[in-house]
Amino acid sequence: VAGATERACNTDFSGVTLVFTGGAVFTRGDANDDGDHDVADPVFSLGFLFLGGPPPPCADAADANDDSAIDLSDATYSIAHLFLGGPRPPAPYPHCGRDPTDEDGLDCVSARECETRPRR
């Protein structure tokens, strides 16, 4: 953590170390972490915000406009981009990457799709 290495625990592999290098990779706008930025993402965000749906697996990805908050403006930003020719989400978009604004206070608990398969 913060550039330090730690010995892995609960394994039979002696000498294995884990190195944490600053944040998960994700694609901004992919709120539901399914590997695509499509209409399902703003719908997922709205379900979380207003219907008690599950939280986004990666808060940074759900912050489509990168304003350091997950709110209604993220869903409208995504819809404007997808259907009205609005601006693209900020980096990392359209490909996986690390958050260039990682001081925004949002975290990325998991972005497994981004790490396990190529983006479409």
C-alpha contacts under 8 A as a table, 3 or more apart, distances in Angstrom:
res1	aa1	res2	aa2	distance
1	V	4	A	5.10
1	V	5	T	6.77
1	V	6	E	7.94
1	V	19	V	7.40
1	V	20	F	5.33
1	V	21	T	7.40
1	V	22	G	7.92
2	A	20	F	7.13
2	A	21	T	7.28
2	A	22	G	7.09
3	G	19	V	7.37
3	G	20	F	6.45
3	G	21	T	6.31
3	G	22	G	7.90
4	A	19	V	6.88
4	A	20	F	7.23
5	T	17	T	6.46
5	T	18	L	5.82
5	T	19	V	4.94
5	T	20	F	7.02
6	E	17	T	5.67
6	E	18	L	5.57
6	E	19	V	6.91
7	R	15	G	7.18
7	R	16	V	6.16
7	R	17	T	4.47
7	R	18	L	6.24
8	A	11	T	6.92
8	A	16	V	5.91
8	A	17	T	5.42
8	A	18	L	6.10
11	T	14	S	7.62
13	F	16	V	5.94
20	F	23	G	7.92
23	G	98	R	6.38
23	G	99	D	7.41
23	G	102	D	7.73
23	G	107	D	7.96
23	G	108	C	7.20
24	A	97	G	7.92
24	A	98	R	6.19
24	A	108	C	6.09
24	A	109	V	7.73
24	A	110	S	7.12
24	A	111	A	6.86
25	V	96	C	5.76
25	V	97	G	4.64
25	V	98	R	4.67
25	V	99	D	7.43
25	V	111	A	6.62
25	V	114	C	6.69
25	V	115	E	7.04
26	F	30	D	7.92
26	F	58	C	7.63
26	F	60	D	7.84
26	F	61	A	6.23
26	F	92	P	7.03
26	F	95	H	7.86
26	F	96	C	4.83
26	F	97	G	5.55
26	F	98	R	6.56
26	F	99	D	7.91
26	F	108	C	7.99
26	F	111	A	5.62
26	F	114	C	5.58
26	F	115	E	7.87
27	T	30	D	5.81
27	T	61	A	5.81
27	T	91	A	7.84
27	T	92	P	5.47
27	T	93	Y	5.41
27	T	94	P	6.34
27	T	95	H	5.75
27	T	96	C	4.70
27	T	97	G	6.55
27	T	114	C	7.06
28	R	31	A	7.62
28	R	60	D	6.76
28	R	61	A	4.14
28	R	62	A	6.65
28	R	63	D	6.91
28	R	64	A	5.63
28	R	89	P	6.34
28	R	90	P	6.98
28	R	91	A	6.68
28	R	92	P	5.60
28	R	93	Y	5.45
28	R	94	P	7.37
29	G	37	H	5.80
29	G	41	D	6.87
29	G	61	A	5.18
29	G	62	A	5.44
29	G	63	D	6.65
29	G	64	A	4.44
29	G	78	S	6.73
29	G	89	P	6.55
29	G	93	Y	7.72
30	D	33	D	5.31
30	D	34	D	7.00
30	D	35	G	6.78
30	D	36	D	6.04
30	D	37	H	4.86
30	D	38	D	7.63
30	D	41	D	5.82
30	D	61	A	5.47
30	D	62	A	6.25
30	D	64	A	7.95
31	A	37	H	7.88
31	A	41	D	4.96
31	A	42	P	7.22
31	A	44	F	6.74
31	A	45	S	6.50
31	A	56	P	5.78
31	A	57	P	7.46
31	A	58	C	6.95
31	A	59	A	7.49
31	A	61	A	5.34
31	A	62	A	4.04
31	A	63	D	7.73
31	A	64	A	7.96
32	N	40	A	7.41
32	N	41	D	5.59
32	N	44	F	6.12
32	N	45	S	7.79
32	N	56	P	5.98
32	N	57	P	6.86
32	N	62	A	7.64
33	D	36	D	7.51
33	D	56	P	7.71
33	D	57	P	6.64
33	D	58	C	7.35
33	D	61	A	7.90
33	D	111	A	6.28
33	D	112	R	7.47
33	D	113	E	6.18
33	D	114	C	7.71
34	D	113	E	6.14
35	G	113	E	5.53
35	G	114	C	6.41
35	G	119	R	5.84
35	G	120	R	7.05
36	D	119	R	7.06
36	D	120	R	6.59
37	H	40	A	7.72
37	H	41	D	6.39
38	D	41	D	5.80
38	D	42	P	7.86
38	D	82	L	6.98
39	V	42	P	5.90
39	V	43	V	6.49
39	V	78	S	7.91
39	V	79	I	7.02
39	V	82	L	7.46
40	A	43	V	5.07
40	A	44	F	5.96
41	D	44	F	5.02
41	D	45	S	6.25
41	D	62	A	7.78
41	D	75	A	7.70
41	D	78	S	7.86
42	P	45	S	4.96
42	P	46	L	6.07
42	P	74	D	7.31
42	P	75	A	4.37
42	P	76	T	7.46
42	P	78	S	6.35
42	P	79	I	6.94
43	V	46	L	5.14
43	V	47	G	6.15
43	V	75	A	7.41
44	F	47	G	5.10
44	F	48	F	6.33
44	F	53	G	7.69
44	F	56	P	7.92
45	S	48	F	5.10
45	S	49	L	6.13
45	S	56	P	7.29
45	S	62	A	6.90
45	S	70	I	7.99
45	S	71	D	7.96
45	S	74	D	7.93
45	S	75	A	6.52
46	L	49	L	4.99
46	L	50	F	5.81
46	L	51	L	7.31
46	L	72	L	7.13
46	L	75	A	6.86
47	G	50	F	5.49
47	G	51	L	4.79
47	G	52	G	6.37
47	G	53	G	4.97
47	G	54	P	7.75
48	F	51	L	5.93
48	F	52	G	5.32
48	F	53	G	4.14
48	F	54	P	5.61
48	F	55	P	5.71
48	F	56	P	7.57
49	L	52	G	6.68
49	L	53	G	7.38
49	L	71	D	6.97
49	L	72	L	7.73
50	F	53	G	7.77
55	P	59	A	7.95
56	P	59	A	5.63
56	P	61	A	8.00
56	P	62	A	6.45
57	P	108	C	6.88
57	P	109	V	6.07
57	P	110	S	5.54
57	P	111	A	6.67
58	C	61	A	5.36
58	C	62	A	6.58
58	C	107	D	6.56
58	C	108	C	4.09
58	C	109	V	5.56
58	C	110	S	5.65
58	C	111	A	6.03
59	A	62	A	5.10
59	A	63	D	6.36
59	A	70	I	7.27
59	A	106	L	5.80
59	A	107	D	5.62
59	A	108	C	5.55
59	A	109	V	7.76
60	D	63	D	5.18
60	D	64	A	7.84
60	D	66	D	7.65
60	D	99	D	7.58
60	D	106	L	5.63
60	D	107	D	5.95
60	D	108	C	5.89
61	A	64	A	6.41
61	A	108	C	7.64
62	A	70	I	6.47
62	A	74	D	7.18
63	D	66	D	5.19
63	D	67	D	6.91
63	D	68	S	6.75
63	D	69	A	6.15
63	D	70	I	5.22
63	D	71	D	7.85
63	D	74	D	5.84
64	A	74	D	4.96
64	A	75	A	7.43
64	A	77	Y	6.69
64	A	78	S	6.40
64	A	89	P	5.64
64	A	90	P	7.46
65	N	73	S	7.51
65	N	74	D	5.67
65	N	77	Y	6.33
65	N	78	S	7.96
65	N	89	P	5.75
65	N	90	P	6.59
66	D	69	A	7.44
66	D	89	P	7.66
66	D	90	P	6.59
67	D	104	D	7.96
68	S	104	D	5.09
68	S	105	G	6.84
68	S	106	L	6.64
69	A	106	L	7.57
70	I	73	S	7.83
70	I	74	D	6.46
71	D	74	D	5.76
71	D	75	A	7.42
72	L	75	A	5.43
72	L	76	T	6.45
73	S	76	T	5.11
73	S	77	Y	5.90
74	D	77	Y	5.02
74	D	78	S	6.19
75	A	78	S	5.20
75	A	79	I	6.19
76	T	79	I	5.05
76	T	80	A	5.99
77	Y	80	A	5.14
77	Y	81	H	6.21
77	Y	86	G	7.48
77	Y	89	P	7.91
78	S	81	H	5.12
78	S	82	L	6.02
78	S	89	P	7.50
79	I	82	L	5.10
79	I	83	F	5.82
79	I	84	L	7.27
80	A	83	F	5.53
80	A	84	L	4.77
80	A	85	G	6.32
80	A	86	G	4.84
80	A	87	P	7.64
81	H	84	L	5.83
81	H	85	G	5.17
81	H	86	G	4.02
81	H	87	P	5.55
81	H	88	R	5.89
81	H	89	P	7.74
82	L	85	G	6.64
82	L	86	G	7.33
83	F	86	G	7.74
88	R	93	Y	7.60
89	P	92	P	7.94
89	P	93	Y	6.14
89	P	94	P	7.90
90	P	93	Y	6.10
91	A	94	P	7.51
91	A	97	G	7.65
91	A	99	D	6.98
91	A	100	P	7.08
92	P	95	H	6.18
92	P	96	C	6.01
92	P	97	G	5.10
92	P	98	R	6.47
92	P	99	D	6.29
92	P	100	P	7.65
93	Y	96	C	6.76
93	Y	97	G	7.76
95	H	119	R	6.77
96	C	114	C	5.98
96	C	119	R	7.64
99	D	102	D	5.20
101	T	104	D	5.98
102	D	105	G	6.97
102	D	106	L	7.38
103	E	106	L	7.84
108	C	111	A	6.87
111	A	114	C	5.56
111	A	115	E	6.68
112	R	115	E	5.19
112	R	116	T	5.97
113	E	116	T	5.28
113	E	117	R	5.93
114	C	117	R	6.18
114	C	118	P	7.02
114	C	119	R	6.92
115	E	118	P	7.88
